[in-house]
Amino acid sequence: MDTIKFFVQLFYIYLLVGIVFALVFVWRGIAKIDDSAKGISWKTRLFLFPGSAALWPFLLQKSVQAARQRAASAKNPGQKPFLNNID
């Protein structure tokens, strides 16, 4: 029975972290990953909230990668983005 309680508590922690992440991500972070998400309505943000809460580890990884790519492009402003370098 203790094992079940442990996994239920682990799920609640995952869910809590996901909700906090989704609030920040849907409010500010989504536009940093996808340029077409700038200016989306609150209804669309509300629609994206549950998926962001559930998939927060993947979106966090994508956010970190996007931040690193922006930092690298700030150092080398003439450099093309990674995917456009393939000729």
N, C-alpha and C positions, 0 to 999 in steps of 0.2 A: 504494500500500500504506500510505503514511503517513496518508492520509485515513481508511482503514478503522480503523487503530489509534486515531486521534483520536476517531472516533465510538464505538468500543468503550470507550475510557477515559471518554468523556463519559457513556456509559450506566452504567459502574461508579460514577462519582461520583453520578449521579442515584440509583442504587440504594442507595448508602451513606447518602446524605442521607435517602432515604426510610425506610430501616431505623431510623436514629436518630430521625427524626421519629415514626415509627409506634410505637416503644417508649414515647416520652413521651406521645404522643397517646392511645394505647390505655390507658395506665396512669392518666393524669390528665386529659387534655384533652377526651375524648369527653363527659364529663358536663357540661362547660361549654358545649358546643354543644347537646346534647340532654338535657333534664331526665329523660327516661325511661331514659336510660342509666346513671343512678345506681344503684349496687348490682348491676350485672350480674356474672355469674360469670366466673371466669378462662377457662373454656372458650369463652364468647362473645367475650371479649377476644382470645383466640387465633384465633378464627374471623375477627375483624375486622382482624387484623394485616396479612395480605397486601394487602388492598384499601387499607388506610391507607398502606402503604409505596409502593404503585403510584400512588396518587392524592394524594400529599402536597402538591403545590402548591395544589390546590383546597381541601383540608382546612385548610391553613395560612391561606389567604385567608378561609375561613369562621370560623376561630378568631379571626383579627384582627377581623373584623366583629362577632363576638359579644362580644369584649372591649370594643370601642368602644361597643357598644349598652349593655353593663352599666355602663360609665363614664358614659354619658349619662343612664341611668336613675338612677344614684346622685346625679347633680347635681339631677335633677328627679324626686323620688320619686313624685309624683302623676301623672306623665305615663304614658300607656298605651304599650305596646310599639308599634313601627312598624306592624306589620300589623294591629293592633287599632284603629289610629287611623282607619281607613277606615270611614266610616259611611254 
